[in-house]
């Protein structure tokens, strides 16, 4: 009987301890990135990107696969927020659910993300410092144009002959990289500019915007493409 009583007391203390752990709350400071990115949780989705820091550090964004109660995401804005993290009783969490509940406490700061300055349509002006010629009429050729969509992390447009689409794989600070491009298969009379344009897009590692001009650089810091904003 005495042994049974000791066992019951031990179980009570163990359960009480677990309850305290499960309901323990912490409050931390987060930065929320200005765009969502494609990710795969239970299914393909778009994830927030977060940093649990007081200041933003380049290259330190992490995908966040659940929700923050009370938080409103705004594309184009970096938001610094206070978040309450509440550990839940694991026995009551669905198999595909988070064991932590996240709740917005306060928005501390909100500012425009300068990367959205390139969220626009751009027409090619020069290749490796050489101005491209104006397309000859009745050849079917056009000036290459790309639309950079920072919100969806995609790029689309035309190489002057074929339609192209692809993903932006890196956009952090001044860093910019494009993924593989899908393209239609039309063959034009002169593919020199189109082929070089597609080749150099794959080498882009950095960008610089100056007024209405967007310069794209390779890993050696050489300007490979220069584009002008389309009105």
C-alpha positions in Angstrom: 0.0 0.0 0.0 2.8 2.3 0.9 4.6 1.5 -2.3 1.4 2.2 -4.3 1.0 5.6 -2.6 4.6 6.5 -3.4 3.9 5.6 -7.1 0.8 7.7 -7.2 2.7 10.7 -5.8 5.5 10.2 -8.3 3.0 10.1 -11.2 1.2 13.2 -9.9 4.5 15.1 -9.8 5.5 13.8 -13.2 2.2 14.9 -14.8 2.4 18.3 -13.1 5.9 18.9 -14.3 4.8 17.9 -17.9 1.9 20.3 -17.7 4.2 23.1 -16.7 6.5 22.4 -19.6 3.6 22.1 -22.0 2.2 25.4 -21.0 5.5 27.3 -20.7 5.5 30.5 -22.8 8.3 32.5 -24.2 8.4 35.8 -26.1 11.0 36.4 -28.8 11.8 39.0 -31.5 11.4 38.0 -35.1 11.9 39.6 -38.5 9.5 38.6 -41.2 10.8 38.8 -44.8 8.9 40.8 -47.4 8.1 37.9 -49.7 7.0 34.3 -49.3 8.8 31.4 -51.0 7.7 28.1 -52.4 8.2 25.3 -49.9 6.9 21.8 -49.1 5.3 21.0 -45.8 2.5 18.5 -45.7 1.9 19.7 -49.3 3.5 22.3 -51.6 2.8 25.8 -50.2 4.2 29.3 -49.9 6.2 29.9 -46.6 7.0 33.0 -44.6 10.7 33.5 -44.1 11.8 34.5 -40.6 14.9 35.4 -38.6 14.8 35.3 -34.8 17.2 38.2 -34.4 17.2 41.8 -33.3 18.7 42.8 -36.6 18.5 41.3 -40.1 21.5 39.2 -41.2 21.9 38.4 -44.9 21.5 34.8 -45.8 20.0 33.8 -42.5 16.3 33.5 -43.6 14.5 30.3 -42.6 11.3 28.9 -43.9 8.3 29.0 -41.5 5.7 26.3 -42.1 2.9 27.3 -39.8 0.9 30.4 -38.8 1.3 33.3 -36.4 -2.1 34.1 -34.9 -2.9 37.8 -35.4 -0.1 38.5 -37.8 -0.9 40.1 -41.3 1.7 39.5 -44.0 2.3 42.4 -46.3 4.3 41.8 -49.5 7.1 44.4 -49.9 7.5 45.1 -46.2 10.0 43.8 -43.7 8.3 43.5 -40.3 10.0 43.2 -36.9 7.6 41.6 -34.4 7.3 40.2 -30.9 6.0 36.7 -30.9 4.7 34.6 -28.0 5.6 30.9 -28.3 3.4 28.5 -26.3 4.3 24.9 -26.1 1.2 22.7 -26.4 0.4 19.3 -24.9 1.8 16.9 -27.5 -1.0 14.5 -26.8 -3.5 17.0 -28.2 -1.5 18.1 -31.3 -2.6 16.6 -34.6 0.0 14.4 -36.4 0.6 17.1 -39.0 0.3 20.1 -36.5 2.8 22.2 -34.8 3.6 21.5 -31.1 4.0 25.2 -30.6 1.4 27.9 -30.9 2.7 31.3 -32.2 0.8 34.5 -31.4 1.6 38.0 -32.4 2.3 40.3 -29.4 3.3 43.5 -31.2 4.6 44.9 -34.5 7.8 46.7 -33.5 8.8 48.0 -36.9 7.7 47.9 -40.5 9.8 49.2 -43.4 9.8 48.9 -47.2 12.1 46.2 -48.6 14.5 47.9 -51.1 14.6 44.7 -53.1 11.1 45.5 -54.4 12.7 48.3 -56.4 13.5 45.6 -59.0 9.9 44.3 -59.0 9.1 45.6 -62.5 9.5 45.0 -66.2 12.9 45.5 -67.7 14.1 45.8 -71.4 17.6 44.8 -72.4 19.9 47.6 -73.2 23.4 46.1 -73.4 25.3 42.8 -73.2 28.7 42.9 -71.6 28.9 46.6 -72.1 27.9 46.6 -75.8 24.6 48.2 -76.8 22.3 45.7 -78.5 21.1 46.6 -82.0 17.5 47.5 -82.5 15.6 44.5 -84.0 15.0 44.7 -87.7 11.4 44.9 -88.7 9.6 41.9 -90.2 12.1 39.4 -88.8 10.0 38.4 -85.8 12.7 39.5 -83.4 12.1 41.8 -80.5 14.1 43.5 -77.7 14.5 41.0 -74.8 12.3 41.9 -71.9 11.9 40.3 -68.5 9.5 40.9 -65.7 10.9 40.3 -62.2 8.2 39.3 -59.7 9.7 39.6 -56.2 6.4 38.6 -54.6 6.2 35.3 -56.3 10.0 34.9 -56.7 9.6 34.4 -60.4 11.0 35.8 -63.7 9.2 35.8 -67.1 9.3 37.5 -70.4 11.0 37.1 -73.8 14.6 36.6 -75.0 13.6 38.4 -78.2 12.5 35.3 -79.9 11.0 32.9 -77.4 9.0 33.3 -74.2 10.9 32.4 -71.0 9.9 31.6 -67.5 11.8 30.6 -64.4 12.3 31.1 -60.6 14.4 33.5 -58.6 16.4 31.2 -56.4 18.3 33.8 -54.4 17.4 37.4 -53.7 19.1 38.7 -50.5 20.6 42.1 -50.2 22.3 42.7 -53.5 22.5 38.9 -54.3 20.4 37.7 -57.2 20.3 34.3 -58.9 17.9 32.8 -61.4 17.0 29.1 -61.6 16.7 27.1 -64.9 14.6 28.8 -67.5 11.8 27.1 -69.4 11.5 28.4 -73.0 9.3 28.0 -76.0 11.1 26.4 -79.0 10.5 28.9 -81.8 13.5 29.3 -84.1 14.2 32.9 -85.4 16.3 34.1 -88.2 19.1 35.4 -85.9 19.5 33.9 -82.5 22.7 35.6 -81.5 21.2 38.1 -79.0 18.6 35.6 -77.6 21.2 32.8 -77.1 23.7 35.2 -75.4 20.9 36.7 -73.2 19.8 33.3 -72.0 23.4 32.2 -71.4 24.3 35.3 -69.3 21.1 35.1 -67.2 22.4 31.9 -65.8 25.6 33.6 -64.7 23.9 36.5 -62.7 24.9 36.6 -59.1 24.4 40.3 -58.1 22.3 43.3 -59.1 22.5 47.1 -58.8 19.6 49.5 -59.5 20.5 53.1 -60.4 17.4 55.2 -61.3 15.7 53.5 -64.2 18.7 51.2 -64.9 19.2 47.7 -63.6 22.7 46.2 -63.9 23.3 42.5 -63.5 26.7 41.1 -62.6 28.4 37.7 -62.6 30.4 36.2 -59.7 33.5 38.1 -60.7 31.7 41.4 -60.4 31.5 42.0 -64.2 28.4 43.6 -65.6 26.9 41.0 -68.0 23.5 42.6 -68.7 22.1 46.1 -68.4 18.4 46.8 -68.6 16.1 49.8 -68.6 12.7 50.0 -66.8 9.8 49.7 -69.2 7.2 52.5 -68.8 
